[in-house]
Amino acid sequence: FTQQAYGILTSGKIAEAMDLTKEDPKVISRYVPVMKEKELAFFTSEGPQAAKKLLLARRLIEAGVRVVNVSISDFDTHSKNFVRMKQLVPIVDHAISTLIEDLDEREMLDDVTVLAWGEFGRTPKINGNAGRDHYPSCYSIALAGAGIRGGQVYGKSDKSGSEPAENACGPADLHATIFEAFGIHHKTTITDRLGRPFPISDGKPLPLT
């Protein structure tokens, strides 16, 4: 794995993948949403150009990178939640849908799993700064691509979005689901340096594949 990673980094493929001057201008413009950036932007938020990160992700996958993590700031909305969401949600929604369409058109979607999630949710109650604070009990994620059947909703929150009402699951279950989607049994073991076997996941696959 070290040799593979080193090979990718030194082959020039990464540098080429990160060079958007080599991409079709029509594809670049397709990724970037048209919106009133100056009217809606919060001082810590990224603008519409941040959507290009998902185009770079597609180019990195084409170059041989196996896992790409993309972050768009700033969803940490302890204040002015609703104003900031008007800026951020259209960017992320547009970028992810464009990425999925682009992967599908390039016949890559069957080999790439797309996940959109954060490390926790936001409080159901609005605080005194018109914001929402950290909240681990209930939140949503989206999955698409390889091995995941589209058009499904798994689980349900209560009416206030405070707690799971049906089919509660956690990160370990999502890990197991991803492994299963790629044809890797979630109880497959790896061995540490002391010869001890460990399962790659201690979760249960969700019925999404």
Salt bridges, closest charged atoms under 4 A:
GLU23 OE1 - ARG58 NH2 3.16
GLU23 OE1 - ARG59 NH1 2.87
GLU23 OE2 - ARG106 NH2 3.85
GLU46 OE2 - LYS53 NZ 2.86
GLU62 OE1 - ARG58 NH1 2.75
GLU62 OE2 - ARG106 NH1 3.85
ASP74 OD2 - ARG84 NH2 2.57
ASP76 OD1 - HIS78 NE2 3.06
ASP76 OD1 - ARG122 NH1 3.07
ASP76 OD1 - HIS134 NE2 2.97
GLU101 OE1 - ARG30 NH2 3.46
ASP102 OD2 - ARG58 NE 3.07
ASP102 OD1 - ARG106 NE 2.68
GLU105 OE2 - ARG30 NH2 2.86
ASP133 OD1 - HIS78 ND1 2.75
GLU180 OE2 - HIS186 ND1 2.83
ASP192 OD2 - ARG196 NE 2.69
